[in-house]
Amino acid sequence: MNVLINVSMLPLVGNMCAWRNVRARCAPYAAIPLRLIVGYGFVAHGLAKWHSGPDAFAAILHAIGVPAPHLMAWVTITTELLSGIAILIGGFVSLVSIPSIVLLAVAVFTVHLPYGFSSIKLLGVSNGRAQFGPPGYECDLLYIASIVVLWLSGPTPWSVDNYRSRAPLP
């Protein structure tokens, strides 16, 4: 009876080993989708502020009591654009992680904290379209966690940091 069970388990064991091999080969590439979405998100937010005009964003910062709103508007836009591009290409990720996380933490405490955790607050539906309230700090925390994961996981195979870390050929 034990022989029948062991023989019937062989294909399952073989499949598990094959799956482990696939996972091991794909593991170095696992952070690439995360890197692309985080980088794109930062660039998209920076470009949105840029296209609306730094003065418009500075007015928002002034309204919520941020000191030196014009300077902070430019610092925010520049940080989002440069960090986003760096994360997208996987270049200098450990360097841009710190200002990116600081920027997100400031957004949590100055803008999103009063609205609670959830980033989606359905207020109602009008003319077949959903109406949403102000977002909470959920997305900011997800961005922070993603940046920490990217920093801890190190360079991916298709990244500038990986290219920079290669030893020069003799």
C-alpha positions in Angstrom: 0.0 0.0 0.0 2.9 2.4 0.8 4.4 1.7 -2.6 1.1 2.8 -4.3 1.0 6.1 -2.3 4.7 6.8 -3.0 4.4 6.1 -6.7 1.3 8.2 -7.0 3.1 11.1 -5.2 6.0 11.2 -7.7 4.4 13.5 -10.3 3.3 15.9 -7.5 6.9 15.9 -6.1 8.3 16.5 -9.6 5.9 19.4 -10.2 6.8 21.0 -6.9 10.5 20.8 -7.8 9.9 22.2 -11.2 7.9 25.1 -9.6 10.8 25.8 -7.2 13.1 26.0 -10.2 10.9 28.5 -12.0 10.5 30.6 -8.8 14.3 30.6 -8.3 15.0 31.7 -11.9 12.3 34.4 -11.8 13.1 35.7 -8.3 15.7 38.3 -9.4 13.0 39.9 -11.7 10.3 40.0 -9.0 10.8 43.6 -8.0 10.7 44.9 -11.6 6.9 45.4 -11.7 7.0 47.1 -8.3 9.8 49.4 -9.5 7.9 50.3 -12.6 4.6 51.2 -10.9 6.3 53.1 -8.1 8.5 55.0 -10.5 5.5 55.7 -12.8 3.4 56.9 -9.9 6.0 59.4 -8.7 6.5 60.7 -12.3 2.8 61.0 -12.8 2.3 62.9 -9.6 5.2 65.2 -10.3 4.0 65.9 -13.9 0.5 66.6 -12.6 1.8 69.2 -10.3 4.1 70.7 -13.0 1.3 70.9 -15.5 -1.1 72.5 -13.1 1.6 75.0 -12.3 4.0 75.1 -9.4 2.2 78.3 -8.2 -1.1 76.4 -8.0 0.5 73.7 -5.9 2.3 76.4 -3.8 -1.2 77.9 -3.1 -2.4 74.5 -1.8 0.7 74.2 0.4 0.1 77.7 1.7 -3.5 76.9 2.5 -2.6 73.9 4.6 0.1 75.9 6.5 3.3 74.5 4.9 6.2 77.0 5.5 7.9 78.4 2.4 5.2 77.1 0.1 6.8 78.1 -3.2 10.1 76.5 -2.3 8.4 73.4 -1.0 6.3 73.2 -4.2 9.5 73.1 -6.3 11.2 70.7 -3.9 8.2 68.4 -4.0 7.9 68.5 -7.8 11.6 68.0 -8.3 11.8 65.1 -5.8 8.8 63.4 -7.4 10.2 63.7 -10.9 13.8 62.8 -10.2 12.9 60.0 -7.8 10.3 58.7 -10.1 12.7 58.6 -13.1 15.5 57.0 -10.9 13.2 54.3 -9.6 11.8 53.6 -13.1 15.2 53.0 -14.5 16.5 51.4 -11.3 19.2 53.9 -10.8 20.4 55.3 -7.5 17.4 53.7 -5.8 19.0 53.7 -2.4 19.8 57.4 -2.7 16.4 58.6 -3.8 14.6 56.3 -1.3 15.2 58.7 1.6 13.8 61.9 0.1 10.9 60.0 -1.4 9.9 58.5 1.9 10.3 61.8 3.7 8.0 63.4 1.0 5.4 60.7 1.5 5.6 61.0 5.3 5.1 64.7 5.1 2.1 64.1 2.9 0.6 61.7 5.4 0.9 64.1 8.3 0.0 67.3 6.5 -2.7 66.2 4.1 -4.0 62.6 4.5 -4.1 61.8 8.2 -7.3 63.6 9.0 -9.1 61.5 6.4 -8.2 58.2 8.0 -6.6 55.1 6.5 -8.7 54.2 3.5 -7.7 55.8 0.2 -11.2 55.2 -1.3 -14.2 56.9 0.2 -17.3 56.3 -1.9 -19.6 59.3 -1.2 -22.2 58.3 -3.7 -23.1 57.7 -7.4 -24.3 60.5 -9.6 -25.3 60.0 -13.3 -23.7 56.5 -13.2 -20.4 57.8 -12.0 -18.8 57.3 -8.6 -18.1 60.3 -6.4 -15.2 59.9 -4.0 -14.1 61.9 -1.0 -10.6 62.9 0.0 -8.1 60.1 0.2 -6.6 58.8 3.4 -3.0 57.7 3.9 -3.3 54.1 2.7 -1.6 54.8 -0.7 1.2 56.8 0.9 1.9 53.8 3.2 1.9 51.4 0.2 4.4 53.6 -1.6 6.6 53.8 1.5 6.5 50.0 1.9 7.2 49.5 -1.8 10.2 51.8 -1.7 11.6 50.0 1.4 11.1 46.7 -0.4 12.9 48.0 -3.5 15.8 49.4 -1.4 16.1 46.1 0.6 15.9 43.8 -2.4 18.7 45.5 -4.2 19.2 46.0 -8.0 17.2 44.0 -10.4 18.8 42.5 -13.5 17.4 45.2 -15.8 18.4 48.2 -13.8 21.0 51.0 -13.9 22.1 50.0 -10.4 22.8 46.5 -11.5 24.8 47.7 -14.5 26.8 50.1 -12.2 27.5 47.3 -9.7 29.1 45.0 -12.2 32.9 44.6 -11.9 34.8 46.1 -14.7 36.1 43.7 -17.2 39.9 43.2 -17.1 
